[in-house]
């Protein structure tokens, strides 16, 4: 799998379960969090790298 680097790094959450260096490296890439057929127009809560996000179409 090829990861696509992001343009803007996020701030590491203070309650992260990752080591700081690991989080820094992992947070610079995109990762799938759901299949398109599982995504709806209503927001769904997802967590990636200990960051809560809203997922919707």
DSSP file (Angstrom, degrees, kcal/mol; ACC not computed):
  #  RESIDUE AA STRUCTURE BP1 BP2  ACC     N-H-->O    O-->H-N    N-H-->O    O-->H-N    TCO  KAPPA ALPHA  PHI   PSI    X-CA   Y-CA   Z-CA
    1    1 A X              0   0    0      0, 0.0     2,-0.6     0, 0.0     0, 0.0   0.000 360.0 360.0 360.0 134.1    0.0    0.0    0.0
    2    2 A X        -     0   0    0      2,-0.0     2,-0.3     0, 0.0     0, 0.0  -0.872 360.0-145.6 -98.6 126.0    1.3    3.4   -0.9
    3    3 A X        -     0   0    0     -2,-0.6     2,-0.6    26,-0.0    28,-0.1  -0.696   8.7-136.0 -90.0 143.5    0.5    6.2    1.6
    4    4 A X        -     0   0    0     -2,-0.3    26,-1.2    26,-0.3     2,-0.0  -0.884  24.0-125.8 -99.5 119.5   -0.1    9.7    0.4
    5    5 A X  B     -A   29   0A   0     -2,-0.6    24,-0.3    24,-0.2     2,-0.1  -0.340  21.6-127.6 -65.8 145.0    1.7   12.3    2.5
    6    6 A X        -     0   0    0     22,-1.8     3,-0.1     1,-0.1    -1,-0.1  -0.451   3.8-138.4 -85.3 164.4   -0.5   15.1    4.0
    7    7 A X  S    S+     0   0    0      1,-0.2     2,-0.5    -2,-0.1    -1,-0.1   0.783  87.9  43.5 -93.2 -31.2    0.4   18.7    3.6
    8    8 A X  S    S-     0   0    0      0, 0.0    -1,-0.2     0, 0.0     2,-0.1  -0.949  79.1-138.7-121.7 114.4   -0.4   19.9    7.1
    9    9 A X        -     0   0    0     -2,-0.5     2,-0.2    -3,-0.1    19,-0.1  -0.416  18.9-132.5 -69.7 145.8    0.7   18.0   10.1
   10   10 A X        -     0   0    0     17,-0.3     2,-0.4    -2,-0.1    17,-0.1  -0.509  24.6-101.7 -88.7 162.8   -1.7   17.7   13.0
   11   11 A X        -     0   0    0     -2,-0.2     2,-0.2     1,-0.1    -1,-0.1  -0.713  40.8-109.7 -83.8 137.2   -0.8   18.3   16.7
   12   12 A X        -     0   0    0     -2,-0.4    38,-0.1     1,-0.1    -1,-0.1  -0.475  36.9-113.1 -66.1 130.0   -0.3   15.1   18.7
   13   13 A X    >   -     0   0    0     36,-0.3     3,-1.6    -2,-0.2    -1,-0.1  -0.368  17.2-126.9 -65.6 145.4   -3.2   14.6   21.1
   14   14 A X  T 3  S+     0   0    0      1,-0.3    -1,-0.1    -3,-0.1    -2,-0.1   0.749 109.2  49.9 -66.5 -22.7   -2.1   14.9   24.8
   15   15 A X  T 3  S+     0   0    0     35,-0.2    -1,-0.3     2,-0.0    -2,-0.1   0.078  81.9 146.4-101.5  23.7   -3.7   11.5   25.6
   16   16 A X    <   -     0   0    0     -3,-1.6    34,-0.1     1,-0.1     4,-0.1  -0.299  44.0-153.3 -65.8 141.9   -2.1    9.6   22.7
   17   17 A X  S    S+     0   0    0      2,-0.1     2,-0.2     6,-0.0    -1,-0.1   0.383  71.2  90.6 -91.8   2.0   -1.1    6.0   23.2
   18   18 A X  S    S-     0   0    0     31,-0.1     2,-0.2     1,-0.1    -2,-0.1  -0.646  87.0-104.8 -96.4 153.2    1.7    6.3   20.6
   19   19 A X     >  -     0   0    0     -2,-0.2     4,-2.8     1,-0.1     5,-0.3  -0.506  38.3-114.6 -67.2 147.3    5.3    7.3   21.2
   20   20 A X  H  > S+     0   0    0      1,-0.2     4,-2.4     2,-0.2     5,-0.2   0.894 114.7  46.7 -55.9 -45.7    5.8   10.9   20.0
   21   21 A X  H  > S+     0   0    0      2,-0.2     4,-2.1     1,-0.2    -1,-0.2   0.902 113.0  49.5 -66.6 -40.4    8.2   10.0   17.1
   22   22 A X  H  > S+     0   0    0      2,-0.2     4,-2.9     1,-0.2     5,-0.2   0.931 112.3  47.8 -62.3 -45.5    5.9    7.2   15.9
   23   23 A X  H  X S+     0   0    0     -4,-2.8     4,-2.6     1,-0.2    -2,-0.2   0.913 109.8  53.2 -62.5 -42.4    2.9    9.5   16.0
   24   24 A X  H  < S+     0   0    0     -4,-2.4     4,-0.3    -5,-0.3    -1,-0.2   0.919 113.7  42.2 -59.5 -44.6    4.8   12.2   14.1
   25   25 A X  H >< S+     0   0    0     -4,-2.1     3,-1.2     1,-0.2    -2,-0.2   0.947 117.3  45.7 -67.7 -48.9    5.8    9.7   11.3
   26   26 A X  H >< S+     0   0    0     -4,-2.9     3,-1.3     1,-0.2    -2,-0.2   0.835 105.2  61.5 -65.3 -33.5    2.3    8.0   11.1
   27   27 A X  T 3< S+     0   0    0     -4,-2.6   -17,-0.3     1,-0.3    -1,-0.2   0.566  89.7  70.1 -74.4  -6.7    0.4   11.3   11.1
   28   28 A X  T <  S+     0   0    0     -3,-1.2   -22,-1.8    -4,-0.3     2,-0.3   0.292  95.4  65.1 -92.1  12.0    2.0   12.5    7.9
   29   29 A X  B <  S-A    5   0A   0     -3,-1.3     2,-0.3   -24,-0.3   -24,-0.2  -0.896  80.6-115.1-131.0 160.3    0.2    9.9    5.8
   30   30 A X        -     0   0    0    -26,-1.2     2,-0.3    -2,-0.3   -26,-0.3  -0.723  30.6-173.2 -91.6 144.0   -3.4    9.1    4.8
   31   31 A X        -     0   0    0     -2,-0.3     2,-0.2   -28,-0.1   -28,-0.0  -0.995  28.5-110.1-136.9 142.5   -5.0    5.9    5.9
   32   32 A X        +     0   0    0     -2,-0.3     3,-0.1     1,-0.1     0, 0.0  -0.515  31.5 174.9 -69.4 137.6   -8.4    4.3    5.1
   33   33 A X        +     0   0    0      1,-0.4     2,-0.3    -2,-0.2    -1,-0.1   0.508  65.1   5.3-117.3 -12.6  -10.9    4.4    8.0
   34   34 A X  S    S-     0   0    0     12,-0.0    -1,-0.4     5,-0.0     2,-0.3  -0.982  73.3-104.0-163.6 156.9  -13.9    3.0    6.2
   35   35 A X    >   -     0   0    0     -2,-0.3     3,-2.0     1,-0.1     4,-0.4  -0.636  38.0-117.4 -82.1 148.5  -15.1    1.5    2.9
   36   36 A X  G >  S+     0   0    0      1,-0.3     3,-1.4    -2,-0.3    -1,-0.1   0.845 114.7  58.2 -57.2 -35.6  -17.2    3.8    0.8
   37   37 A X  G 3  S+     0   0    0      1,-0.3    -1,-0.3     3,-0.0    -2,-0.0   0.649 103.8  53.9 -70.8 -12.3  -20.3    1.6    1.0
   38   38 A X  G <  S+     0   0    0     -3,-2.0     2,-0.4     2,-0.1    -1,-0.3   0.426  92.0  89.6 -97.5  -0.5  -20.1    2.0    4.8
   39   39 A X    <   -     0   0    0     -3,-1.4     2,-0.2    -4,-0.4    17,-0.1  -0.818  55.8-178.6-100.9 135.5  -20.1    5.8    4.8
   40   40 A X        -     0   0    0      2,-0.5    17,-1.7    -2,-0.4     4,-0.1  -0.619  44.0 -98.8-121.1-178.4  -23.4    7.7    4.8
   41   41 A X  S    S+     0   0    0     15,-0.2     2,-0.3    -2,-0.2     3,-0.0   0.738 102.4  83.2 -73.6 -23.2  -24.5   11.3    4.7
   42   42 A X  S    S-     0   0    0      1,-0.1    -2,-0.5    14,-0.1    15,-0.1  -0.654  95.6-104.5 -81.0 136.1  -24.9   11.3    8.5
   43   43 A X        -     0   0    0     -2,-0.3     2,-0.4    13,-0.1    13,-0.2  -0.312  35.0-161.8 -61.0 140.2  -21.6   11.9   10.3
   44   44 A X  E     -B   55   0B   0     11,-2.2    11,-2.9    -4,-0.1     2,-0.4  -0.970  19.6-120.5-121.7 139.5  -20.0    8.9   11.9
   45   45 A X  E     +B   54   0B   0     -2,-0.4     2,-0.3     9,-0.2     9,-0.2  -0.672  37.0 172.4 -81.5 129.3  -17.4    9.1   14.6
   46   46 A X  E     -B   53   0B   0      7,-2.5     7,-3.0    -2,-0.4     2,-0.4  -0.944  20.5-146.5-130.6 155.4  -14.1    7.5   13.8
   47   47 A X  E     +B   52   0B   0     -2,-0.3     2,-0.4     5,-0.2     5,-0.2  -0.990  17.9 173.5-125.6 128.7  -10.7    7.5   15.6
   48   48 A X  E >  S-B   51   0B   0      3,-2.2     3,-1.4    -2,-0.4    -2,-0.0  -0.988  74.9  -9.1-136.1 124.3   -7.4    7.4   13.9
   49   49 A X  T 3  S-     0   0    0     -2,-0.4   -36,-0.3     1,-0.3   -31,-0.1   0.874 129.0 -57.8  55.3  40.1   -4.1    7.8   15.7
   50   50 A X  T 3  S+     0   0    0      1,-0.2     2,-0.5   -34,-0.1    -1,-0.3   0.662 112.3 122.8  65.9  18.8   -6.1    8.7   18.9
   51   51 A X  E <   -B   48   0B   0     -3,-1.4    -3,-2.2   -38,-0.0     2,-0.3  -0.957  58.2-137.5-111.8 122.7   -7.7   11.6   17.1
   52   52 A X  E     +B   47   0B   0     -2,-0.5     2,-0.3    -5,-0.2    -5,-0.2  -0.608  30.9 174.0 -78.6 137.2  -11.6   11.6   17.0
   53   53 A X  E     -B   46   0B   0     -7,-3.0    -7,-2.5    -2,-0.3     2,-0.5  -0.933  32.5-120.0-139.2 160.6  -13.0   12.7   13.6
   54   54 A X  E     -B   45   0B   0     -2,-0.3     2,-0.5    -9,-0.2    -9,-0.2  -0.913  26.7-161.2-102.6 130.4  -16.3   12.9   11.8
   55   55 A X  E     +B   44   0B   0    -11,-2.9   -11,-2.2    -2,-0.5     2,-0.3  -0.949  26.5 137.6-114.6 127.8  -16.7   10.8    8.7
   56   56 A X              0   0    0     -2,-0.5   -15,-0.2   -13,-0.2   -13,-0.1  -0.978 360.0 360.0-159.5 164.8  -19.4   11.6    6.1
   57   57 A X              0   0    0    -17,-1.7   -16,-0.2    -2,-0.3   -15,-0.1   0.427 360.0 360.0 -86.5 360.0  -20.0   11.8    2.4
